């Protein structure tokens, strides 16, 4: 993270608290620092989509940007950037993200999408103004391109200094240390009195000061806009007065600068920063090989900066993966074992997360000696956020059902609970059933619709939803329905990862018809789930696209004399 610059000219809101970390802020700010002009965007903890689509919270209207290009979410105290498969990729600190990959973001990070670079943070970029040479000053200001052939010659006696500088730069472990190493090296090796590491901010009239060093210890003054802008095009450039007593423009004349140089630092062929140097007044002359020395330093700095960014991204990814693994382990403790019995109910279930943690919900709960509750649902979204909401819904339902509430009342209570506490774009589809020992089942299907009744004779009846989504609309009513199971009958529940799994030659969805075809040939809970998942994996011919849960439930206390209904 770039430390806030101490100058009064820096843009910094009065409300900014430097001790406040990004996970503590309620609103995330994105500031466009490169690309077409855009107003700063603020996202609440409900997050949003970055893309070309009209419904995107951060709309980036350009043909190179996908309709849903990337997303930002706040999960478990961490802000996450997720690539949604945008055609031209999503870049985090100049490192391209894998499609579908999520990575934590921190203040000062830069997100690249299409022609835009967006800086992440809860405050404006740390900036200082640049001077602009007027047209009247053209005759006395000479901005020159440095011939690359002239920069390759370093005097032999300077070689050891360059080696020492290289070692200093390569020891840097973060951007702050790298900036300090580069600036110390160029001050020692060029004869310039001041050095700064800069990034263009906003419209190009200001620069972000990553680091600054001077021989006299003075604070930085305005920098030459012409020089910096030329360097951002990828060329090392110098500026010198053509006449010793000529003015360069009022600001530069007051500073008495007689020589300046600006060199780009490239990361993967993109200008990530600029090295700016100048000499003033009676300071010693600049070394003749200063340009060559600076080019060598900037090349080393670019390699080191690329490595620091990649290592930082890998570290964040490892931390995220560790958190996801912990979430998965905790979630597995809440899911019943694959095949077992509870009282008068037998069941077989398979729980397959699409990522490390799942938004699917499945539970079996003994309410009383002759009543067992079975829950299956699907939380909108994937990953840790969906898993946390799933865990909250599951724990809440367990508490309500344990008090003896019927499914309709329990789900209505859950609906109000979620509306008060979850994000506006989070909801749950849910099937809740109470299985009595005589085979009667009282249930609510709240926007779920993915279940069937398998009769002992092979008939398969497709279930339907009879209630709205949970957590979507306040004050909704949820009415309990009922059905009866006979000996050998089963209810097979599944999340939408099964009927909506793409596959086959046309990449079409698996569909409910294929589900019923498989289940018409099975006769036990074990067969129902095993054959269904085998067929689904064969259909997908690869990894499953979504969280996938399937469960088959039967009442084992019904004798053969009870006919199915």
Residue pairs with C-beta under 8 A, 6 or more apart in sequence:
1 106
1 107
1 108
1 175
2 108
2 126
2 175
2 176
2 208
2 210
3 126
3 176
4 10
4 12
4 16
4 18
4 123
4 126
5 126
5 127
5 128
5 208
5 209
6 219
7 128
7 209
7 219
7 220
9 127
9 128
9 129
10 126
10 127
10 128
10 209
11 124
11 125
11 126
11 127
11 206
12 123
12 124
12 126
13 123
13 124
16 122
16 123
20 122
21 107
22 28
22 79
22 105
22 106
22 107
22 120
22 121
22 122
23 74
23 77
23 78
23 79
25 122
26 44
26 45
27 42
27 43
27 44
27 122
28 42
28 43
28 72
28 74
28 79
28 120
28 122
29 40
29 41
29 42
29 43
29 120
29 121
29 122
29 123
29 124
30 40
30 41
30 42
30 43
30 58
30 111
30 118
30 119
30 120
31 40
31 118
31 119
31 121
31 124
31 125
31 202
32 38
32 40
32 116
32 117
32 118
32 119
32 202
33 110
33 117
33 118
33 119
33 125
33 199
33 200
33 201
33 202
33 208
34 115
34 116
34 117
34 200
35 114
35 115
35 116
35 117
36 62
36 115
36 116
37 203
38 60
38 116
40 124
41 57
41 58
41 118
43 57
43 58
43 72
45 74
45 423
46 74
46 423
46 424
46 425
47 57
47 71
47 72
47 73
47 74
47 423
47 425
48 56
48 57
48 58
48 71
48 72
49 55
49 56
49 57
49 58
49 68
49 69
49 70
49 71
49 84
50 56
50 57
50 58
50 60
50 69
50 70
50 71
50 72
50 111
50 113
51 58
51 59
51 60
51 65
51 66
51 67
51 68
51 69
51 70
51 84
51 86
52 59
52 60
52 61
52 62
52 63
52 65
52 66
52 67
52 69
53 59
53 67
53 68
56 67
56 68
58 72
58 118
60 69
60 113
60 114
60 116
62 114
62 115
62 116
64 87
64 88
64 114
64 115
65 86
65 88
65 113
65 114
66 84
66 85
66 86
66 87
66 88
68 84
68 86
69 83
69 84
69 86
69 90
69 113
69 114
70 81
70 82
70 83
70 84
70 86
70 90
70 111
70 113
71 81
71 82
71 84
72 79
72 80
72 81
72 82
72 105
73 79
73 80
73 82
73 385
74 80
75 383
75 384
75 385
75 388
76 323
76 384
76 385
76 388
78 104
78 320
78 323
79 104
79 105
79 120
80 102
80 103
80 104
80 105
80 320
81 90
81 92
81 97
81 102
81 103
81 104
81 105
81 111
82 100
82 101
82 102
82 103
83 89
83 90
83 97
83 98
83 99
83 100
83 101
83 102
84 90
84 100
85 99
85 100
86 113
88 114
89 96
89 97
90 96
90 97
90 111
90 112
90 113
91 97
91 110
91 111
91 112
91 113
92 103
92 105
92 109
92 110
92 111
92 112
92 313
93 109
93 110
93 309
93 312
93 313
94 110
94 112
94 267
94 268
94 270
94 272
94 306
94 309
95 309
95 310
95 313
97 103
101 317
102 320
102 383
103 313
103 316
103 317
103 320
104 316
104 319
104 320
105 111
105 120
106 120
107 120
107 121
107 122
107 123
108 119
108 120
108 121
109 119
109 120
110 117
110 118
110 119
110 120
111 117
111 118
111 120
112 118
119 125
119 201
125 201
125 202
125 206
125 208
126 208
126 209
127 201
127 202
127 206
127 207
127 208
127 209
128 206
128 207
128 209
128 220
128 222
128 223
129 205
129 206
129 222
130 205
130 206
130 207
130 222
130 223
130 224
130 225
130 228
131 222
131 223
131 224
131 225
131 249
131 251
131 252
132 205
132 225
132 226
132 249
133 141
133 224
133 225
133 226
133 248
133 249
133 252
134 249
137 247
137 248
137 249
139 242
140 241
140 242
140 243
140 246
140 247
140 248
141 226
141 239
141 241
141 242
141 248
141 249
142 239
142 240
142 241
142 242
143 226
143 227
143 230
143 237
143 238
143 239
144 237
144 238
144 239
144 240
145 230
145 235
145 236
145 237
146 235
146 236
146 237
146 238
146 291
146 295
148 295
150 291
150 292
151 236
151 291
151 292
151 295
152 292
153 289
153 292
154 162
154 289
154 292
154 293
154 296
155 289
158 189
158 289
158 293
161 188
161 189
162 189
162 293
162 296
162 297
165 181
165 185
165 188
165 189
165 297
165 300
166 300
168 181
168 184
168 185
169 178
169 181
169 182
169 185
169 297
169 300
169 301
169 304
170 300
170 304
171 177
171 181
172 178
172 180
172 181
172 304
172 308
173 308
174 308
174 312
175 210
175 305
175 308
176 211
178 301
178 304
178 305
178 308
179 197
179 210
179 211
180 211
180 213
182 195
182 197
182 211
182 275
182 297
182 298
182 301
183 195
183 196
183 197
183 211
183 212
183 213
184 213
185 297
186 192
186 195
186 275
186 277
186 293
186 294
186 297
187 193
187 195
187 213
187 214
187 215
189 287
189 290
189 293
189 297
190 261
190 277
190 286
190 287
190 290
190 293
190 294
191 279
191 283
191 284
191 285
191 286
191 287
191 290
192 259
192 261
192 277
192 278
192 279
192 286
192 290
193 214
193 215
193 216
193 278
193 279
193 280
193 283
194 212
194 213
194 214
194 215
194 218
194 220
194 277
194 278
194 279
194 280
195 212
195 213
195 214
195 275
195 276
195 277
196 209
196 210
196 211
196 212
196 213
196 220
196 223
196 275
196 276
196 277
197 209
197 210
197 211
197 212
197 265
197 273
197 274
197 275
197 276
198 207
198 208
198 209
198 210
198 223
198 228
198 273
198 274
198 275
198 276
199 207
199 208
199 210
199 272
199 273
199 274
200 206
200 207
200 208
200 228
200 229
200 232
200 274
201 207
201 208
204 225
204 229
205 225
207 223
207 228
207 274
209 220
210 273
212 219
212 220
214 220
215 283
221 255
222 251
223 276
224 239
224 252
224 260
224 262
226 239
227 237
227 239
227 260
227 261
227 262
227 276
228 262
228 274
228 276
230 237
230 262
231 237
231 262
231 263
231 264
231 271
231 274
231 276
232 264
232 271
232 274
233 264
233 271
234 264
234 266
234 271
235 264
236 261
236 262
236 263
236 264
236 291
236 294
236 295
236 298
237 261
237 262
238 259
238 260
238 261
238 262
238 291
239 248
239 259
239 260
239 261
240 258
240 259
240 260
241 248
241 258
244 258
247 253
248 257
255 280
256 280
256 281
257 278
257 279
257 280
258 279
258 280
258 281
259 278
259 279
259 286
260 276
260 277
260 278
260 279
261 276
261 277
261 278
261 286
261 290
261 291
261 294
262 274
262 275
262 276
262 277
263 274
263 275
263 291
263 294
263 295
263 298
264 271
264 273
264 274
264 275
264 298
265 271
265 272
265 273
265 274
265 275
265 298
265 301
265 302
265 305
266 272
266 298
266 299
266 302
267 302
267 305
267 306
267 309
268 306
272 302
272 305
273 301
273 305
275 294
275 297
275 298
275 301
277 290
277 294
279 285
279 286
287 293
321 356
323 384
324 355
324 356
324 357
324 383
324 384
325 356
327 356
327 357
327 384
327 387
327 388
328 353
328 356
328 357
328 358
330 391
331 353
331 357
331 358
331 387
331 390
331 391
332 351
334 363
334 391
334 394
335 349
335 351
335 362
335 363
336 342
336 347
336 349
336 362
336 363
336 364
338 348
338 349
338 350
338 351
339 347
339 348
339 349
339 525
339 526
340 346
340 347
341 347
341 556
342 364
342 366
342 372
343 366
343 369
343 370
343 372
343 437
344 370
344 372
344 435
344 437
344 555
344 556
344 557
345 364
345 372
345 374
345 435
345 553
345 554
345 555
345 556
346 525
346 553
346 554
346 556
347 364
347 374
347 525
347 551
347 552
347 553
347 554
348 524
348 525
348 526
348 528
348 529
348 530
348 551
348 552
349 362
349 529
349 549
349 550
349 551
349 552
350 529
350 533
350 548
350 549
350 550
350 551
351 358
351 360
351 362
351 549
352 358
352 497
352 533
352 544
352 547
352 548
352 549
353 360
353 547
354 382
354 497
354 544
354 545
354 546
354 547
354 548
355 382
355 383
355 547
356 383
356 384
357 383
357 384
357 386
357 387
358 382
358 386
358 387
358 390
358 547
358 549
359 378
359 379
359 380
359 381
359 382
359 383
359 386
359 387
359 389
359 390
359 547
360 376
360 377
360 378
360 379
360 390
360 495
360 497
360 547
360 548
360 549
361 375
361 376
361 377
361 378
361 379
361 390
361 393
361 394
361 428
361 430
361 549
362 375
362 376
362 377
362 493
362 549
362 551
363 373
363 374
363 375
363 394
363 397
363 398
364 372
364 373
364 374
364 375
364 553
365 372
365 373
365 374
365 375
365 398
365 401
365 402
366 372
366 373
367 373
367 401
367 402
367 404
367 434
368 404
370 436
370 437
371 434
371 435
371 436
371 437
372 434
372 435
373 401
373 432
373 433
373 434
373 435
374 432
374 433
374 435
374 491
374 493
374 551
374 553
375 394
375 397
375 430
375 431
375 432
376 430
376 431
376 448
376 451
376 493
376 494
376 495
376 549
376 551
377 390
377 393
377 428
377 429
377 430
377 431
377 446
377 448
377 470
377 495
378 428
378 429
378 430
378 448
378 495
378 496
378 497
378 547
378 549
379 386
379 387
379 389
379 390
379 393
379 426
379 427
379 428
380 386
380 425
380 426
380 427
380 428
381 425
381 426
382 546
382 547
385 426
386 426
386 547
389 418
389 422
389 426
389 428
390 428
392 418
392 421
392 422
393 414
393 418
393 428
393 430
393 470
396 413
396 414
396 417
397 410
397 411
397 414
397 432
400 409
400 410
400 413
400 414
401 407
401 410
401 432
401 434
405 413
406 434
406 442
406 480
407 432
407 433
407 434
407 442
407 443
407 444
407 478
407 480
408 444
408 467
408 477
408 478
408 479
408 480
409 478
410 432
410 444
411 430
411 432
411 444
411 446
411 467
411 470
411 478
412 476
412 477
412 478
414 428
414 430
414 470
414 471
415 446
415 470
415 471
415 473
415 474
415 476
415 478
416 474
416 475
418 426
418 427
418 428
418 470
418 471
419 471
419 473
419 474
422 471
426 471
427 447
427 469
427 470
427 471
427 472
428 446
428 469
428 470
428 471
429 446
429 447
429 448
429 449
429 469
429 470
429 496
430 444
430 445
430 446
430 447
430 448
430 470
431 443
431 444
431 445
431 446
431 448
431 450
431 451
431 493
432 443
432 444
432 446
433 441
433 442
433 443
433 444
433 491
433 553
434 441
434 442
434 443
435 441
435 485
435 553
435 555
436 442
436 555
437 555
437 557
438 555
438 557
438 558
438 562
439 484
439 485
439 486
439 489
439 555
439 557
439 558
439 562
440 482
440 483
440 484
440 485
441 482
441 483
441 484
441 485
441 491
442 480
442 481
442 482
443 480
443 481
443 482
443 483
444 466
444 467
444 478
444 479
444 480
444 481
445 451
445 463
445 464
445 465
445 466
445 467
445 481
446 465
446 467
446 468
446 469
446 470
446 478
447 465
447 467
447 468
447 469
447 470
447 472
448 465
449 463
449 464
449 465
450 493
450 494
450 495
450 496
450 498
450 499
450 512
451 463
451 491
451 492
451 493
451 494
452 460
452 461
452 462
452 463
452 491
452 492
452 512
452 515
452 516
452 519
453 460
453 461
453 463
453 483
453 485
453 489
453 490
453 491
453 492
454 460
454 489
454 490
454 491
454 492
454 519
454 520
454 522
454 528
454 552
455 461
455 486
455 488
455 489
455 564
456 486
456 487
456 488
456 489
456 523
456 564
457 564
458 520
458 521
458 523
459 520
460 516
460 519
460 520
462 512
462 516
463 491
466 479
466 481
467 476
467 477
467 478
467 479
468 476
468 478
483 565
484 564
484 565
485 491
485 554
485 555
485 558
485 564
486 558
486 562
486 563
486 564
486 565
487 558
487 559
487 560
487 562
487 564
488 523
488 554
488 564
489 554
489 555
489 564
490 524
490 525
490 528
490 552
490 553
490 554
491 552
491 553
491 554
492 519
492 528
492 529
492 532
492 550
492 551
492 552
492 553
493 550
493 551
493 552
493 553
494 515
494 532
494 548
494 549
494 550
494 551
495 546
495 547
495 548
495 549
495 550
496 546
497 544
497 545
497 546
497 547
497 548
497 549
498 510
498 515
498 532
498 536
498 548
498 550
499 509
499 510
499 511
499 512
499 515
500 509
500 510
500 545
500 546
501 509
501 510
501 536
501 539
501 540
501 544
501 545
501 546
501 548
502 508
502 509
502 510
502 540
502 545
503 510
503 539
503 540
503 541
504 539
510 536
510 539
510 540
514 535
514 539
515 532
518 531
518 532
518 535
519 528
519 531
519 532
521 531
522 528
522 531
522 532
524 552
525 552
525 553
525 554
526 552
528 550
528 552
529 550
529 551
529 552
532 550
533 548
533 550
536 544
536 548
537 544
